[in-house]
Amino acid sequence: MSIPTLNEVQSAFNTFVAIADQYMQAARQLSNESQSPIIARIKTTVARHYGISPAFLMSLDKRQHFVLPRHVAMYLARELTSLSNKALAWEFGRKEHGTISYAHRVIKFRMETEPKFKAEIEEIKEDL
């Protein structure tokens, strides 16, 4: 039996923290009784479109596979509701309202410069 190296211990710890964060975000989402029905529908529709769990829209995972759907959901939430950026940030498990503004700018820019992407967003809107 060998003693693990410091790098192995740090790697295992980082993996544990990432998994724990995902579970905490999912639990927060499930227990969020005041969540707006339209926000819940946006999250479900976007997650289904991109083939991911709605829990990942609440996670802090920064992999592109999760970031794009999260940004799309934030964009649609801002476009389709009258909630403030601060309220939307809370709905997505974020502390900073600037996250919503950033996601909105990114998606809006892509829609203006990529007609195919704009059509994809319109398709998601139709599914709502």
Phi, psi and omega in degrees: 000124182257156179275130181294149177283165179299320179297320179294319179294316179297319179297315179297319179296315179299320177297315179300314181297318180297316179293317179299321179298317180297318179293321179294319178297317179297317179296319178298318180296315182293328183269000183278086185287336183273006182298133179298136179301323180294322178296316179299319179293320177299311181300314182296315182294314180296315180299316179297318180300320182266000176070037178233169176282141176303336179299329181289342176287343178261347186284169176263007181301128185258011176291140185305328180300335179253332183293314182299309178300322179298315179295320179298315180297318179295319178300310181296322179297320180289322181288325190257358179232169177256013180292148177289163177300324179296316179294320178294320178301316179298318180299332180258014176071027180252157179265330187254129178289341178298335178299320180293315179300316180297312180300319180297315180298316183297312182291319179299317178298315180297323179294324180287332185254346182231098182303325180294320178293320178300317179297323178297316180294320178297323177297317178297318178301319180296328180286344182289000000 
